[in-house]
Amino acid sequence: MKTFLRNSVLVAVLALAAVPAHAADTYTIDPMHTSVVWTINHFGFSNPWGKFAMITGSVTLDDKAPQNSKVDVTIPIANLVTGLPALDEHLASKDFFDTAVYPTATFASTKVVQTGKNTATVDGVLTLHGVSKPEVLTVTLNKIGENMFKKQTAGFSATATIKRSDFGMNAYLPGLGDEVKLYIEAEANK
């Protein structure tokens, strides 16, 4: 009986060894080709925008089990740009982002649900202005392939809408909108 059990275990181990192992691929965010553009309603008159760039982090893609994919990024809020230096300075102040105290934001995924061939929702925790809240990104995988430098690259587009009041940024409410729309373009290299 011992020999039978030992042989059964050996056969099972050999069978598992014969199955090709699958490992998820981890990509590093390319800060030169990744940004978050935001827009907010300005007292009903317009919808100005701003941009965060030089984002760092990683994306793990598991094409066999997409639910095991994940994202972890850091956004340097202190690098915010609107194209108007005086507005950038005001947004960096205590009225809004208070970048002297909170120079970065982070997003770490907690769940990925594939919704189509190249689409998914990515639930995660956004930490901004010292507050951590769950948020959901709607993501499209644009392409995976070799870039011009022969690096394996994955490209994504994503959107989300967050409420700035959820993160303790209440200046000029309700005239200045509470909802902030996010448009994310990202590339990551293996």
N, C-alpha and C positions, 0 to 999 in steps of 0.2 A: 504493500500500500504506500509506504514512504517513497519507493522508487517511482510509482505511478504519479504521485503528487509532485515530486521533484521534476519529473519529465513534463508534466502538464504545465508547471510554472515556467520551465525552460522554453517550451513551445510557445507559450503566450508571450514571453519576453522577446523571443526571436521574431514572432509575428509583428509585434509592435515596432521592433527595430527595422523591419522591412518596409514599414509605412513611411514615406518621406515626411520629415518633420516640417512643420510650418511655423515660421516665425513672422511676427508683425514687423513692418519696416518703420524705423524712426527717421524722421526728417527734421532738419534744423531750419527754423524760420529764417528767411532771407530778409534782413532789415531794409535792404535797398529796394525791395519789391513788395513790401507789406505795409499797409496803412489802414487806419480807421478814420473814416470821414463821418462827421456828425452834422446834423442839422436840427435847428430848433425854431419854433415860431416866435417871432419878435413882435409882441403886442398886436398881432394880427396884420402887421404891415408887410412883413417879408419873412423868409425862412433862411437866414444866414447859415453858413457852414464853417466848420473848422476841421483841422486834420491833426491826427497823432501819427508820428512816423518813428522810425528806428526801433520798431518792435522786435523783441527777442523771444525765444522759446522753442518749443518742439511740438511736433505732431507725430503721433504714432498711428499708422494705417494698417489695419488687418483686413485684407480683402476677402479672406475666407470666413471671418467672423467680425463683420463691421461693428457690432456692438462692443467689441473689445478695443476699438480705436479710441484715441484720446488726444487732447490738446492742452497745452500748458504754456501760457504766454505772459510776458510782462510788457506793459505799455508805459513808456516814459511820458507822463502827463506834463512834466516840465518842458517838453519839446513841442507843446501845442502851437499850432500856427493857423492864423485866419487870413494872413496877408495884410493885416492892419496892426502894427506894433502896439499902439495904444490899447486896442481891444485885447490883444494877447496878454498884455500886462494886467489889464483889469480881470480877465478870466483866470489868471494865475494867482490873483489876490484872495484874501480871506472871504470875499463875497461869493466866490465860486470854488475853484479847485484847491486853493491854499497850497500851492505846490512847494512852498518852503517846508511845510509839515508833511504833505502827502505827495512826494514827487513821482510816484508810480501807481499804476493800477495793475491788477492781475486777473486773469481768467483761467480757471482750471476746470476741465470737464468732469462731470460725474456720470453722464449717460449719453450714449449715442444710439439713435434709432434711425435706421435706414428707411427712407420714405419713398424712394424711387431708385432707378438705375444709378444715378449720380447725385442723389440728394439725400439729406439727412437732417434731423434736428439734433442739436448738441446742447444738452442741459449742462449747466456748470455753475460755479460760484464766481461772481464778479466782486472783487474787492476794490472799492473806489472811495476816496475821501475818508478812509478809515472804517468803512462799513462794508460788510460782506453780505451779499444777497444772491439768491438763485436767479438766474436769467437763462433764456433759451435763444440760441442762434439757429437760424434757418440757413443751411449750408448747401452749396452746389460745388461738387468736385468738377472743376473745369477740364483738367487734363493731368495725366501723369505721363512723363516722357523725358527724353534727354534734352537739356537746354543747350544753348549755343556754346557752353564751356564743357559739354559732354558729361554734365552732372545729371543724375536722375532727379527730376523735379516734380513736385505736385503743386498744382495751382487751384485756389479756392476763391469763391465769392460767398459772402455771408451777409445777412441782415439781422437786425434786432431793434426793438424799441424798448427803452428803459425810462424810468421816471427819476429825474434828478432829485426829487424830494425824498425818494427812498434812500438816498445816499447823503442826506443832510444838507443838500444845496437848495435852499429855499428863497434865495434873493430874488426879488421882483416878481414873485408869484402873486396872482395868477396871470398878470399881463405877459410876462415872459413865460413861454410854455413850460409845462412840467415834463411832457414827453420829449425825449431826444431820440431821433432816428439814427441808427448806426449802419454804415455801409462799409464792409470790410473786404479788402482785396489782399490776398496773401499768396506768397510762393514760399516753398520750403524745399531744401535740398538734402538728398540722402548722403 
